Amino acid sequence: MGHQTSFHAPNGGADFLGYRKARNGSTEIVYDDGANRRIIWRVEGTQVNEAQLAEALRNAVGAIKVVPALLTEVGKRAIALERVGA
C-alpha cells in the first residue's frame, strides 16, 4: 500500500479512523470512538485512490465531529461509501 492506513485523533483523543482490504478485495473504512461506537463503510467501486482516501481520513480524524467530517471529506473527493456495519 505504501500509505498510512490508520489515524488517531491528535492530542490523545480516542477517535480512530482507518481503512482496510476486506476478504472480497473491497476497501472498507472503520471508525471507532474508543468507547461504544464502531461504524464500517465499504468504498464503492473497484478503483480506490489510496492517497486521496488517506488524506480524507487524516483531515477528518482531527475534527470535533469525526463522522460528519469524514462524510464531507470523502464527498469532496467523490468517494462513494456504503454503510455496512454499525
Phi and psi restraints in degrees (range 20) as a CNS / XPLOR table:
assign (resid 1 and name C) (resid 2 and name N)
       (resid 2 and name CA) (resid 2 and name C) 1.0 82.4 20.0 2
assign (resid 2 and name N) (resid 2 and name CA)
       (resid 2 and name C) (resid 3 and name N) 1.0 -8.9 20.0 2
assign (resid 2 and name C) (resid 3 and name N)
       (resid 3 and name CA) (resid 3 and name C) 1.0 -116.3 20.0 2
assign (resid 3 and name N) (resid 3 and name CA)
       (resid 3 and name C) (resid 4 and name N) 1.0 155.6 20.0 2
assign (resid 3 and name C) (resid 4 and name N)
       (resid 4 and name CA) (resid 4 and name C) 1.0 -65.3 20.0 2
assign (resid 4 and name N) (resid 4 and name CA)
       (resid 4 and name C) (resid 5 and name N) 1.0 134.5 20.0 2
assign (resid 4 and name C) (resid 5 and name N)
       (resid 5 and name CA) (resid 5 and name C) 1.0 -112.9 20.0 2
assign (resid 5 and name N) (resid 5 and name CA)
       (resid 5 and name C) (resid 6 and name N) 1.0 -5.4 20.0 2
assign (resid 5 and name C) (resid 6 and name N)
       (resid 6 and name CA) (resid 6 and name C) 1.0 -140.1 20.0 2
assign (resid 6 and name N) (resid 6 and name CA)
       (resid 6 and name C) (resid 7 and name N) 1.0 147.7 20.0 2
assign (resid 6 and name C) (resid 7 and name N)
       (resid 7 and name CA) (resid 7 and name C) 1.0 -140.2 20.0 2
assign (resid 7 and name N) (resid 7 and name CA)
       (resid 7 and name C) (resid 8 and name N) 1.0 136.3 20.0 2
assign (resid 7 and name C) (resid 8 and name N)
       (resid 8 and name CA) (resid 8 and name C) 1.0 -111.9 20.0 2
assign (resid 8 and name N) (resid 8 and name CA)
       (resid 8 and name C) (resid 9 and name N) 1.0 150.4 20.0 2
assign (resid 8 and name C) (resid 9 and name N)
       (resid 9 and name CA) (resid 9 and name C) 1.0 -59.0 20.0 2
assign (resid 9 and name N) (resid 9 and name CA)
       (resid 9 and name C) (resid 10 and name N) 1.0 141.2 20.0 2
assign (resid 9 and name C) (resid 10 and name N)
       (resid 10 and name CA) (resid 10 and name C) 1.0 -68.4 20.0 2
assign (resid 10 and name N) (resid 10 and name CA)
       (resid 10 and name C) (resid 11 and name N) 1.0 163.2 20.0 2
assign (resid 10 and name C) (resid 11 and name N)
       (resid 11 and name CA) (resid 11 and name C) 1.0 62.1 20.0 2
assign (resid 11 and name N) (resid 11 and name CA)
       (resid 11 and name C) (resid 12 and name N) 1.0 33.3 20.0 2
assign (resid 11 and name C) (resid 12 and name N)
       (resid 12 and name CA) (resid 12 and name C) 1.0 80.2 20.0 2
assign (resid 12 and name N) (resid 12 and name CA)
       (resid 12 and name C) (resid 13 and name N) 1.0 10.4 20.0 2
assign (resid 12 and name C) (resid 13 and name N)
       (resid 13 and name CA) (resid 13 and name C) 1.0 -65.6 20.0 2
assign (resid 13 and name N) (resid 13 and name CA)
       (resid 13 and name C) (resid 14 and name N) 1.0 157.0 20.0 2
assign (resid 13 and name C) (resid 14 and name N)
       (resid 14 and name CA) (resid 14 and name C) 1.0 -89.1 20.0 2
assign (resid 14 and name N) (resid 14 and name CA)
       (resid 14 and name C) (resid 15 and name N) 1.0 -11.5 20.0 2
assign (resid 14 and name C) (resid 15 and name N)
       (resid 15 and name CA) (resid 15 and name C) 1.0 -63.8 20.0 2
assign (resid 15 and name N) (resid 15 and name CA)
       (resid 15 and name C) (resid 16 and name N) 1.0 138.8 20.0 2
assign (resid 15 and name C) (resid 16 and name N)
       (resid 16 and name CA) (resid 16 and name C) 1.0 -131.5 20.0 2
assign (resid 16 and name N) (resid 16 and name CA)
       (resid 16 and name C) (resid 17 and name N) 1.0 135.4 20.0 2
assign (resid 16 and name C) (resid 17 and name N)
       (resid 17 and name CA) (resid 17 and name C) 1.0 -130.1 20.0 2
assign (resid 17 and name N) (resid 17 and name CA)
       (resid 17 and name C) (resid 18 and name N) 1.0 138.8 20.0 2
assign (resid 17 and name C) (resid 18 and name N)
       (resid 18 and name CA) (resid 18 and name C) 1.0 -156.3 20.0 2
assign (resid 18 and name N) (resid 18 and name CA)
       (resid 18 and name C) (resid 19 and name N) 1.0 165.8 20.0 2
assign (resid 18 and name C) (resid 19 and name N)
       (resid 19 and name CA) (resid 19 and name C) 1.0 -129.6 20.0 2
assign (resid 19 and name N) (resid 19 and name CA)
       (resid 19 and name C) (resid 20 and name N) 1.0 153.9 20.0 2
assign (resid 19 and name C) (resid 20 and name N)
       (resid 20 and name CA) (resid 20 and name C) 1.0 -148.4 20.0 2
assign (resid 20 and name N) (resid 20 and name CA)
       (resid 20 and name C) (resid 21 and name N) 1.0 164.5 20.0 2
assign (resid 20 and name C) (resid 21 and name N)
       (resid 21 and name CA) (resid 21 and name C) 1.0 -95.6 20.0 2
assign (resid 21 and name N) (resid 21 and name CA)
       (resid 21 and name C) (resid 22 and name N) 1.0 129.4 20.0 2
assign (resid 21 and name C) (resid 22 and name N)
       (resid 22 and name CA) (resid 22 and name C) 1.0 -81.6 20.0 2
assign (resid 22 and name N) (resid 22 and name CA)
       (resid 22 and name C) (resid 23 and name N) 1.0 170.4 20.0 2
assign (resid 22 and name C) (resid 23 and name N)
       (resid 23 and name CA) (resid 23 and name C) 1.0 -59.2 20.0 2
assign (resid 23 and name N) (resid 23 and name CA)
       (resid 23 and name C) (resid 24 and name N) 1.0 -33.0 20.0 2
assign (resid 23 and name C) (resid 24 and name N)
       (resid 24 and name CA) (resid 24 and name C) 1.0 -84.1 20.0 2
assign (resid 24 and name N) (resid 24 and name CA)
       (resid 24 and name C) (resid 25 and name N) 1.0 3.2 20.0 2
assign (resid 24 and name C) (resid 25 and name N)
       (resid 25 and name CA) (resid 25 and name C) 1.0 93.7 20.0 2
assign (resid 25 and name N) (resid 25 and name CA)
       (resid 25 and name C) (resid 26 and name N) 1.0 -7.3 20.0 2
assign (resid 25 and name C) (resid 26 and name N)
       (resid 26 and name CA) (resid 26 and name C) 1.0 -76.7 20.0 2
assign (resid 26 and name N) (resid 26 and name CA)
       (resid 26 and name C) (resid 27 and name N) 1.0 160.6 20.0 2
assign (resid 26 and name C) (resid 27 and name N)
       (resid 27 and name CA) (resid 27 and name C) 1.0 -98.9 20.0 2
assign (resid 27 and name N) (resid 27 and name CA)
       (resid 27 and name C) (resid 28 and name N) 1.0 134.9 20.0 2
assign (resid 27 and name C) (resid 28 and name N)
       (resid 28 and name CA) (resid 28 and name C) 1.0 -123.1 20.0 2
assign (resid 28 and name N) (resid 28 and name CA)
       (resid 28 and name C) (resid 29 and name N) 1.0 146.7 20.0 2
assign (resid 28 and name C) (resid 29 and name N)
       (resid 29 and name CA) (resid 29 and name C) 1.0 -107.8 20.0 2
assign (resid 29 and name N) (resid 29 and name CA)
       (resid 29 and name C) (resid 30 and name N) 1.0 134.8 20.0 2
assign (resid 29 and name C) (resid 30 and name N)
       (resid 30 and name CA) (resid 30 and name C) 1.0 -119.2 20.0 2
assign (resid 30 and name N) (resid 30 and name CA)
       (resid 30 and name C) (resid 31 and name N) 1.0 131.3 20.0 2
assign (resid 30 and name C) (resid 31 and name N)
       (resid 31 and name CA) (resid 31 and name C) 1.0 -118.2 20.0 2
assign (resid 31 and name N) (resid 31 and name CA)
       (resid 31 and name C) (resid 32 and name N) 1.0 135.7 20.0 2
assign (resid 31 and name C) (resid 32 and name N)
       (resid 32 and name CA) (resid 32 and name C) 1.0 -140.4 20.0 2
assign (resid 32 and name N) (resid 32 and name CA)
       (resid 32 and name C) (resid 33 and name N) 1.0 130.8 20.0 2
assign (resid 32 and name C) (resid 33 and name N)
       (resid 33 and name CA) (resid 33 and name C) 1.0 -91.4 20.0 2
assign (resid 33 and name N) (resid 33 and name CA)
       (resid 33 and name C) (resid 34 and name N) 1.0 1.5 20.0 2
assign (resid 33 and name C) (resid 34 and name N)
       (resid 34 and name CA) (resid 34 and name C) 1.0 83.1 20.0 2
assign (resid 34 and name N) (resid 34 and name CA)
       (resid 34 and name C) (resid 35 and name N) 1.0 -0.8 20.0 2
assign (resid 34 and name C) (resid 35 and name N)
       (resid 35 and name CA) (resid 35 and name C) 1.0 -125.5 20.0 2
assign (resid 35 and name N) (resid 35 and name CA)
       (resid 35 and name C) (resid 36 and name N) 1.0 -72.8 20.0 2
assign (resid 35 and name C) (resid 36 and name N)
       (resid 36 and name CA) (resid 36 and name C) 1.0 -143.7 20.0 2
assign (resid 36 and name N) (resid 36 and name CA)
       (resid 36 and name C) (resid 37 and name N) 1.0 8.2 20.0 2
assign (resid 36 and name C) (resid 37 and name N)
       (resid 37 and name CA) (resid 37 and name C) 1.0 -121.5 20.0 2
assign (resid 37 and name N) (resid 37 and name CA)
       (resid 37 and name C) (resid 38 and name N) 1.0 122.9 20.0 2
assign (resid 37 and name C) (resid 38 and name N)
       (resid 38 and name CA) (resid 38 and name C) 1.0 -134.6 20.0 2
assign (resid 38 and name N) (resid 38 and name CA)
       (resid 38 and name C) (resid 39 and name N) 1.0 128.9 20.0 2
assign (resid 38 and name C) (resid 39 and name N)
       (resid 39 and name CA) (resid 39 and name C) 1.0 -129.0 20.0 2
assign (resid 39 and name N) (resid 39 and name CA)
       (resid 39 and name C) (resid 40 and name N) 1.0 139.9 20.0 2
assign (resid 39 and name C) (resid 40 and name N)
       (resid 40 and name CA) (resid 40 and name C) 1.0 -125.5 20.0 2
assign (resid 40 and name N) (resid 40 and name CA)
       (resid 40 and name C) (resid 41 and name N) 1.0 132.9 20.0 2
assign (resid 40 and name C) (resid 41 and name N)
       (resid 41 and name CA) (resid 41 and name C) 1.0 -121.2 20.0 2
assign (resid 41 and name N) (resid 41 and name CA)
       (resid 41 and name C) (resid 42 and name N) 1.0 146.5 20.0 2
assign (resid 41 and name C) (resid 42 and name N)
       (resid 42 and name CA) (resid 42 and name C) 1.0 -99.7 20.0 2
assign (resid 42 and name N) (resid 42 and name CA)
       (resid 42 and name C) (resid 43 and name N) 1.0 131.8 20.0 2
assign (resid 42 and name C) (resid 43 and name N)
       (resid 43 and name CA) (resid 43 and name C) 1.0 -78.3 20.0 2
assign (resid 43 and name N) (resid 43 and name CA)
       (resid 43 and name C) (resid 44 and name N) 1.0 123.2 20.0 2
assign (resid 43 and name C) (resid 44 and name N)
       (resid 44 and name CA) (resid 44 and name C) 1.0 -78.7 20.0 2
assign (resid 44 and name N) (resid 44 and name CA)
       (resid 44 and name C) (resid 45 and name N) 1.0 144.8 20.0 2
assign (resid 44 and name C) (resid 45 and name N)
       (resid 45 and name CA) (resid 45 and name C) 1.0 97.8 20.0 2
assign (resid 45 and name N) (resid 45 and name CA)
       (resid 45 and name C) (resid 46 and name N) 1.0 158.7 20.0 2
assign (resid 45 and name C) (resid 46 and name N)
       (resid 46 and name CA) (resid 46 and name C) 1.0 -94.1 20.0 2
assign (resid 46 and name N) (resid 46 and name CA)
       (resid 46 and name C) (resid 47 and name N) 1.0 -25.1 20.0 2
assign (resid 46 and name C) (resid 47 and name N)
       (resid 47 and name CA) (resid 47 and name C) 1.0 -97.6 20.0 2
assign (resid 47 and name N) (resid 47 and name CA)
       (resid 47 and name C) (resid 48 and name N) 1.0 107.9 20.0 2
assign (resid 47 and name C) (resid 48 and name N)
       (resid 48 and name CA) (resid 48 and name C) 1.0 -112.1 20.0 2
assign (resid 48 and name N) (resid 48 and name CA)
       (resid 48 and name C) (resid 49 and name N) 1.0 123.8 20.0 2
assign (resid 48 and name C) (resid 49 and name N)
       (resid 49 and name CA) (resid 49 and name C) 1.0 -82.5 20.0 2
assign (resid 49 and name N) (resid 49 and name CA)
       (resid 49 and name C) (resid 50 and name N) 1.0 100.9 20.0 2
assign (resid 49 and name C) (resid 50 and name N)
       (resid 50 and name CA) (resid 50 and name C) 1.0 -64.7 20.0 2
assign (resid 50 and name N) (resid 50 and name CA)
       (resid 50 and name C) (resid 51 and name N) 1.0 -31.7 20.0 2
assign (resid 50 and name C) (resid 51 and name N)
       (resid 51 and name CA) (resid 51 and name C) 1.0 -65.7 20.0 2
assign (resid 51 and name N) (resid 51 and name CA)
       (resid 51 and name C) (resid 52 and name N) 1.0 -44.3 20.0 2
assign (resid 51 and name C) (resid 52 and name N)
       (resid 52 and name CA) (resid 52 and name C) 1.0 -66.1 20.0 2
assign (resid 52 and name N) (resid 52 and name CA)
       (resid 52 and name C) (resid 53 and name N) 1.0 -40.4 20.0 2
assign (resid 52 and name C) (resid 53 and name N)
       (resid 53 and name CA) (resid 53 and name C) 1.0 -63.8 20.0 2
assign (resid 53 and name N) (resid 53 and name CA)
       (resid 53 and name C) (resid 54 and name N) 1.0 -45.1 20.0 2
assign (resid 53 and name C) (resid 54 and name N)
       (resid 54 and name CA) (resid 54 and name C) 1.0 -62.5 20.0 2
assign (resid 54 and name N) (resid 54 and name CA)
       (resid 54 and name C) (resid 55 and name N) 1.0 -40.6 20.0 2
assign (resid 54 and name C) (resid 55 and name N)
       (resid 55 and name CA) (resid 55 and name C) 1.0 -62.8 20.0 2
assign (resid 55 and name N) (resid 55 and name CA)
       (resid 55 and name C) (resid 56 and name N) 1.0 -41.7 20.0 2
assign (resid 55 and name C) (resid 56 and name N)
       (resid 56 and name CA) (resid 56 and name C) 1.0 -62.2 20.0 2
assign (resid 56 and name N) (resid 56 and name CA)
       (resid 56 and name C) (resid 57 and name N) 1.0 -44.5 20.0 2
assign (resid 56 and name C) (resid 57 and name N)
       (resid 57 and name CA) (resid 57 and name C) 1.0 -66.2 20.0 2
assign (resid 57 and name N) (resid 57 and name CA)
       (resid 57 and name C) (resid 58 and name N) 1.0 -42.4 20.0 2
assign (resid 57 and name C) (resid 58 and name N)
       (resid 58 and name CA) (resid 58 and name C) 1.0 -60.2 20.0 2
assign (resid 58 and name N) (resid 58 and name CA)
       (resid 58 and name C) (resid 59 and name N) 1.0 -42.8 20.0 2
assign (resid 58 and name C) (resid 59 and name N)
       (resid 59 and name CA) (resid 59 and name C) 1.0 -69.0 20.0 2
assign (resid 59 and name N) (resid 59 and name CA)
       (resid 59 and name C) (resid 60 and name N) 1.0 -39.5 20.0 2
assign (resid 59 and name C) (resid 60 and name N)
       (resid 60 and name CA) (resid 60 and name C) 1.0 -72.1 20.0 2
assign (resid 60 and name N) (resid 60 and name CA)
       (resid 60 and name C) (resid 61 and name N) 1.0 -37.5 20.0 2
assign (resid 60 and name C) (resid 61 and name N)
       (resid 61 and name CA) (resid 61 and name C) 1.0 -66.2 20.0 2
assign (resid 61 and name N) (resid 61 and name CA)
       (resid 61 and name C) (resid 62 and name N) 1.0 -21.3 20.0 2
assign (resid 61 and name C) (resid 62 and name N)
       (resid 62 and name CA) (resid 62 and name C) 1.0 -85.9 20.0 2
assign (resid 62 and name N) (resid 62 and name CA)
       (resid 62 and name C) (resid 63 and name N) 1.0 -5.2 20.0 2
assign (resid 62 and name C) (resid 63 and name N)
       (resid 63 and name CA) (resid 63 and name C) 1.0 -79.0 20.0 2
assign (resid 63 and name N) (resid 63 and name CA)
       (resid 63 and name C) (resid 64 and name N) 1.0 158.7 20.0 2
assign (resid 63 and name C) (resid 64 and name N)
       (resid 64 and name CA) (resid 64 and name C) 1.0 -66.0 20.0 2
assign (resid 64 and name N) (resid 64 and name CA)
       (resid 64 and name C) (resid 65 and name N) 1.0 -43.6 20.0 2
assign (resid 64 and name C) (resid 65 and name N)
       (resid 65 and name CA) (resid 65 and name C) 1.0 -109.1 20.0 2
assign (resid 65 and name N) (resid 65 and name CA)
       (resid 65 and name C) (resid 66 and name N) 1.0 95.7 20.0 2
assign (resid 65 and name C) (resid 66 and name N)
       (resid 66 and name CA) (resid 66 and name C) 1.0 -66.1 20.0 2
assign (resid 66 and name N) (resid 66 and name CA)
       (resid 66 and name C) (resid 67 and name N) 1.0 -45.4 20.0 2
assign (resid 66 and name C) (resid 67 and name N)
       (resid 67 and name CA) (resid 67 and name C) 1.0 -64.1 20.0 2
assign (resid 67 and name N) (resid 67 and name CA)
       (resid 67 and name C) (resid 68 and name N) 1.0 -50.7 20.0 2
assign (resid 67 and name C) (resid 68 and name N)
       (resid 68 and name CA) (resid 68 and name C) 1.0 -59.7 20.0 2
assign (resid 68 and name N) (resid 68 and name CA)
       (resid 68 and name C) (resid 69 and name N) 1.0 -37.0 20.0 2
assign (resid 68 and name C) (resid 69 and name N)
       (resid 69 and name CA) (resid 69 and name C) 1.0 -65.0 20.0 2
assign (resid 69 and name N) (resid 69 and name CA)
       (resid 69 and name C) (resid 70 and name N) 1.0 -39.7 20.0 2
assign (resid 69 and name C) (resid 70 and name N)
       (resid 70 and name CA) (resid 70 and name C) 1.0 -60.9 20.0 2
assign (resid 70 and name N) (resid 70 and name CA)
       (resid 70 and name C) (resid 71 and name N) 1.0 -47.4 20.0 2
assign (resid 70 and name C) (resid 71 and name N)
       (resid 71 and name CA) (resid 71 and name C) 1.0 -61.9 20.0 2
assign (resid 71 and name N) (resid 71 and name CA)
       (resid 71 and name C) (resid 72 and name N) 1.0 -37.3 20.0 2
assign (resid 71 and name C) (resid 72 and name N)
       (resid 72 and name CA) (resid 72 and name C) 1.0 -66.6 20.0 2
assign (resid 72 and name N) (resid 72 and name CA)
       (resid 72 and name C) (resid 73 and name N) 1.0 -45.2 20.0 2
assign (resid 72 and name C) (resid 73 and name N)
       (resid 73 and name CA) (resid 73 and name C) 1.0 -65.1 20.0 2
assign (resid 73 and name N) (resid 73 and name CA)
       (resid 73 and name C) (resid 74 and name N) 1.0 -42.8 20.0 2
assign (resid 73 and name C) (resid 74 and name N)
       (resid 74 and name CA) (resid 74 and name C) 1.0 -70.5 20.0 2
assign (resid 74 and name N) (resid 74 and name CA)
       (resid 74 and name C) (resid 75 and name N) 1.0 -31.5 20.0 2
assign (resid 74 and name C) (resid 75 and name N)
       (resid 75 and name CA) (resid 75 and name C) 1.0 -64.2 20.0 2
assign (resid 75 and name N) (resid 75 and name CA)
       (resid 75 and name C) (resid 76 and name N) 1.0 -39.0 20.0 2
assign (resid 75 and name C) (resid 76 and name N)
       (resid 76 and name CA) (resid 76 and name C) 1.0 -60.2 20.0 2
assign (resid 76 and name N) (resid 76 and name CA)
       (resid 76 and name C) (resid 77 and name N) 1.0 -29.1 20.0 2
assign (resid 76 and name C) (resid 77 and name N)
       (resid 77 and name CA) (resid 77 and name C) 1.0 -102.5 20.0 2
assign (resid 77 and name N) (resid 77 and name CA)
       (resid 77 and name C) (resid 78 and name N) 1.0 9.6 20.0 2
assign (resid 77 and name C) (resid 78 and name N)
       (resid 78 and name CA) (resid 78 and name C) 1.0 54.8 20.0 2
assign (resid 78 and name N) (resid 78 and name CA)
       (resid 78 and name C) (resid 79 and name N) 1.0 41.9 20.0 2
assign (resid 78 and name C) (resid 79 and name N)
       (resid 79 and name CA) (resid 79 and name C) 1.0 -99.8 20.0 2
assign (resid 79 and name N) (resid 79 and name CA)
       (resid 79 and name C) (resid 80 and name N) 1.0 117.1 20.0 2
assign (resid 79 and name C) (resid 80 and name N)
       (resid 80 and name CA) (resid 80 and name C) 1.0 -88.1 20.0 2
assign (resid 80 and name N) (resid 80 and name CA)
       (resid 80 and name C) (resid 81 and name N) 1.0 135.2 20.0 2
assign (resid 80 and name C) (resid 81 and name N)
       (resid 81 and name CA) (resid 81 and name C) 1.0 -120.6 20.0 2
assign (resid 81 and name N) (resid 81 and name CA)
       (resid 81 and name C) (resid 82 and name N) 1.0 150.3 20.0 2
assign (resid 81 and name C) (resid 82 and name N)
       (resid 82 and name CA) (resid 82 and name C) 1.0 -127.4 20.0 2
assign (resid 82 and name N) (resid 82 and name CA)
       (resid 82 and name C) (resid 83 and name N) 1.0 123.9 20.0 2
assign (resid 82 and name C) (resid 83 and name N)
       (resid 83 and name CA) (resid 83 and name C) 1.0 -73.5 20.0 2
assign (resid 83 and name N) (resid 83 and name CA)
       (resid 83 and name C) (resid 84 and name N) 1.0 126.9 20.0 2
assign (resid 83 and name C) (resid 84 and name N)
       (resid 84 and name CA) (resid 84 and name C) 1.0 -120.9 20.0 2
assign (resid 84 and name N) (resid 84 and name CA)
       (resid 84 and name C) (resid 85 and name N) 1.0 -12.1 20.0 2
assign (resid 84 and name C) (resid 85 and name N)
       (resid 85 and name CA) (resid 85 and name C) 1.0 -152.3 20.0 2
assign (resid 85 and name N) (resid 85 and name CA)
       (resid 85 and name C) (resid 86 and name N) 1.0 153.9 20.0 2
